[in-house]
Amino acid sequence: MIDSPQKGRQHHARTMVAAGFRSYGPAEVLGPLDREQPEIRPDTVLVRVAASGVNPADWLLRSGRLRFVARSRLPFVPGADVAGVVEEVGRAVTRFRPGDAIYAMLPSVAGGGYAEYAAVAEGAVALAPPNLSLAEAAAVPLAALTALQALRDKAGLRAGNHVLINGASGGVGTFAVQIAKVMGARVTAASSGRNAGLVRGLGADEVIDYTRQDVTAGDIGYDVVLDAVNVLPVRRASRALRKGGAFVTVNPLIGMLSPGWLARFRGGRRVESVFVQPGGADLETIGAWISSGKVRPVVDRTYPLSEAAEAHRYSESKRARGKLVLVVDERFAAAESGRGV
Ligand SMILES: NC(=O)c1ccc[n+]([C@@H]2O[C@H](COP(=O)([O-])OP(=O)(O)OC[C@H]3O[C@@H](n4cnc5c(N)ncnc54)[C@H](OP(=O)(O)O)[C@@H]3O)[C@@H](O)[C@H]2O)c1
């Protein structure tokens, strides 16, 4: 258990430091904001945030490009990933208590993670893996949940399947390679040449350099193609599948535009898209793999919360290797997990 410096204090109507934006725009609009600490509800856990992971959705929201699908109330605090210490629990919460080191994904377009405190539904929370620092734990939730839900729920990946993971060096891709291996699949990973060593080190059986070769060429006939960076056209990805195989993309729109019945005309090849959902049970599954050393987060860079704009610029370059993390509280972020350690 980790003692919070403010344990026992009255949090209501207190202000906290956050990073956010008052108007949509480039990375420069992101800056410090004074916000009221979130209200705790009966089924929520108030978390003192040690660190928050950065995801492309954060800068898509900031840019305003998602404003027609996800209307953010301004000023807005981005951030879907948090790791930290439970400060207080709502009266209906049974699984957590103050001092627990936890990690969680907040609803993806709701934001709130780039802040000293976040309120999270109990069902979205899991104890942080004890062998990670809280900064490392913050790198896990959204990206790892996306990889798990894409491979297990959308693709229906089975032991012995052969899967192509495109974008294997990114946040989602680095988890997808490892999770596919845990699930017993053979993994062909596509990345640029400079990241070949990284993805091989994560367990990929073969690596294709997408800058030199069309990753969908050849007649391998994958059981599953996961496009973790949303660059493969459906037609090309489907061509790389065996009959009855599944193409899963991180572009949530493609699944809607390509209804399941179309698979009949494509030799049973399915086109699916993943739209990641928070989930404490899935984080427990991932946490067990992390605790046993089968999966690890790859953290490319960490930044103090005050440099959130710099982190967004790097993420927007689409060159990050694994995850970027904002450290909100340096002392907590370096600490290892609490209960269960
Ligand atoms: N639908 C959902 O629920 C959901 C959830 C999470 C993420 N997403 C989406 O998934 C995408 C990836 O997210 P992320 O967090 O993994 O992003 P990320 O970490 O920023 O991805 C960066 C990585 O992408 C690789 N990359 C860039 N262009 C590539 C290309 N043409 N082919 C192969 N790899 C390429 C880069 O490797 P190289 O430098 O080697 O090229 C880099 O390592 C984003 O579009 C995000 O919005 C969707």
The ligand as a Tripos MOL2 file, in Angstrom:
@<TRIPOS>MOLECULE
LIG
   48    52     1     0     0
SMALL
NO_CHARGES

@<TRIPOS>ATOM
      1 N1        -10.2160    1.9930  -32.6110 N.am      1 LIG1
      2 C1         -9.6690    2.0860  -31.4200 C.2       1 LIG1
      3 O1        -10.3040    1.7950  -30.4120 O.2       1 LIG1
      4 C2         -8.2490    2.5480  -31.3070 C.ar      1 LIG1
      5 C3         -7.5660    2.3640  -30.1030 C.ar      1 LIG1
      6 C4         -6.2240    2.7260  -30.0330 C.ar      1 LIG1
      7 C5         -5.6090    3.3110  -31.1400 C.ar      1 LIG1
      8 N2         -6.3230    3.5230  -32.2690 N.ar      1 LIG1
      9 C6         -5.6660    4.0890  -33.4590 C.3       1 LIG1
     10 O2         -4.6280    3.1970  -33.7890 O.3       1 LIG1
     11 C7         -3.5640    3.8850  -34.3930 C.3       1 LIG1
     12 C8         -2.2730    3.4940  -33.7100 C.3       1 LIG1
     13 O3         -2.2710    3.8970  -32.3510 O.3       1 LIG1
     14 P1         -0.9150    3.7870  -31.5350 P.3       1 LIG1
     15 O4         -1.1520    4.3100  -30.1960 O.co2     1 LIG1
     16 O5         -0.3440    2.4320  -31.7060 O.co2     1 LIG1
     17 O6         -0.0300    4.8220  -32.3970 O.3       1 LIG1
     18 P2          1.4980    5.1680  -32.2840 P.3       1 LIG1
     19 O7          2.1100    4.4710  -31.1260 O.co2     1 LIG1
     20 O8          1.6360    6.6340  -32.3420 O.co2     1 LIG1
     21 O9          2.1050    4.5550  -33.6490 O.3       1 LIG1
     22 C9          3.4050    4.9070  -33.9800 C.3       1 LIG1
     23 C10         4.0350    3.7610  -34.7480 C.3       1 LIG1
     24 O10         3.3890    3.6260  -36.0210 O.3       1 LIG1
     25 C11         4.3280    3.0980  -36.9200 C.3       1 LIG1
     26 N3          3.9350    3.4520  -38.2830 N.ar      1 LIG1
     27 C12         3.7220    4.7030  -38.7670 C.ar      1 LIG1
     28 N4          3.3620    4.6280  -40.0710 N.ar      1 LIG1
     29 C13         3.3520    3.3070  -40.4030 C.ar      1 LIG1
     30 C14         3.0700    2.5810  -41.6110 C.ar      1 LIG1
     31 N5          2.7390    3.2060  -42.7470 N.pl3     1 LIG1
     32 N6          3.1470    1.2310  -41.5830 N.ar      1 LIG1
     33 C15         3.4930    0.5770  -40.4560 C.ar      1 LIG1
     34 N7          3.7940    1.2110  -39.2790 N.ar      1 LIG1
     35 C16         3.7190    2.5590  -39.2770 C.ar      1 LIG1
     36 C17         5.6360    3.7490  -36.5200 C.3       1 LIG1
     37 O11         6.6710    2.8510  -36.8000 O.3       1 LIG1
     38 P3          7.7870    3.1930  -37.8980 P.3       1 LIG1
     39 O12         8.5000    4.4230  -37.3670 O.co2     1 LIG1
     40 O13         8.5870    1.9510  -37.9150 O.co2     1 LIG1
     41 O14         7.0380    3.4860  -39.1630 O.co2     1 LIG1
     42 C18         5.5000    3.9780  -35.0200 C.3       1 LIG1
     43 O15         6.2500    3.0440  -34.2580 O.3       1 LIG1
     44 C19        -3.9230    5.3610  -34.3120 C.3       1 LIG1
     45 O16        -4.4810    5.7290  -35.5510 O.3       1 LIG1
     46 C20        -4.9770    5.4060  -33.2300 C.3       1 LIG1
     47 O17        -5.8540    6.5030  -33.3800 O.3       1 LIG1
     48 C21        -7.6150    3.1500  -32.3880 C.ar      1 LIG1
@<TRIPOS>BOND
     1     1     2 1
     2     2     3 2
     3     2     4 1
     4     4     5 ar
     5     4    48 ar
     6     5     6 ar
     7     6     7 ar
     8     7     8 ar
     9     8     9 1
    10     8    48 ar
    11     9    10 1
    12     9    46 1
    13    10    11 1
    14    11    12 1
    15    11    44 1
    16    12    13 1
    17    13    14 1
    18    14    15 2
    19    14    16 1
    20    14    17 1
    21    17    18 1
    22    18    19 2
    23    18    20 1
    24    18    21 1
    25    21    22 1
    26    22    23 1
    27    23    24 1
    28    23    42 1
    29    24    25 1
    30    25    26 1
    31    25    36 1
    32    26    27 ar
    33    26    35 ar
    34    27    28 ar
    35    28    29 ar
    36    29    30 ar
    37    29    35 ar
    38    30    31 1
    39    30    32 ar
    40    32    33 ar
    41    33    34 ar
    42    34    35 ar
    43    36    37 1
    44    36    42 1
    45    37    38 1
    46    38    39 2
    47    38    40 1
    48    38    41 1
    49    42    43 1
    50    44    45 1
    51    44    46 1
    52    46    47 1
@<TRIPOS>SUBSTRUCTURE
     1 LIG1         1 GROUP 0 **** ****
